[in-house]
Amino acid sequence: MNRAEEWRKLEEALTNFVGSMSSQLSIRDCALLAEFIDNREFGVALEWLHSSVVENRLQPSASQKLEVQRLAKMMDIDLP
């Protein structure tokens, strides 16, 4: 897969994921995540999202947890 295709897939997956969590996230977090994604800072977006979920004791669904793990693996990121 070429870099442009990988970025497109990451952008789409992260945008969809943030959208699915938007009712639980603060407006500030949603805005920051959108900015990170727009700037192709996908790893930063995923780490910010993960830390926000942990710090705010949010309750993602089982499928959302799996998506975080899938994205982390795709980006080779170790989330605590």
Secondary structure, DSSP 4 states (H G I P E B T S, - for coil): --HHHHHHHHHHHHHHHHHHHTTTS-HHHHHHHHHHHHTT-HHHHHHHHHHHHHHTT----HHHHHHHHHHHHHTT----
